[in-house]
Amino acid sequence: MEYYLILKIIFGLGIIIAAYAIIRNLDIIKIILIYFKDKLLRK
C-alpha cells in the first residue's frame, strides 16, 4: 500500500512539473510564431 501511495505522489508531481514546463514554454512559442509571421508579411 505504501508503494502505491509513493507512486501516486511521484506521478502527481510529474504531471505538475510537465504542466508548468508547457505553460512556461508557451510564451517562447508565441514569440517565435510572431517573429515568423512578421518575416513572412515583410516580403
C-alpha positions in Angstrom: 0.0 0.0 0.0 2.9 2.4 0.7 4.4 1.8 -2.7 1.1 2.7 -4.3 0.9 6.0 -2.3 4.5 6.8 -3.3 3.8 6.1 -6.9 0.8 8.4 -6.8 2.8 11.2 -5.3 5.6 10.9 -7.9 3.0 10.7 -10.7 1.2 13.8 -9.4 4.4 15.8 -9.1 5.4 14.7 -12.7 2.1 16.0 -14.1 2.5 19.3 -12.2 6.1 19.8 -13.4 5.1 18.9 -17.0 2.2 21.3 -17.0 4.5 24.1 -15.6 7.1 23.4 -18.3 4.5 23.6 -21.1 3.0 26.8 -19.7 6.4 28.4 -19.4 7.3 27.4 -23.0 4.0 28.8 -24.5 5.5 32.3 -24.2 8.6 31.3 -26.1 6.4 29.5 -28.8 4.3 32.6 -29.2 7.3 34.9 -29.6 8.7 32.5 -32.3 5.4 32.4 -34.2 5.1 36.2 -34.1 8.6 36.5 -35.4 8.0 34.2 -38.4 4.7 35.9 -39.1 6.4 39.3 -39.3 9.2 37.8 -41.5 6.6 36.4 -44.0 4.5 39.6 -44.1 7.5 41.8 -44.8 8.2 40.0 -48.0 
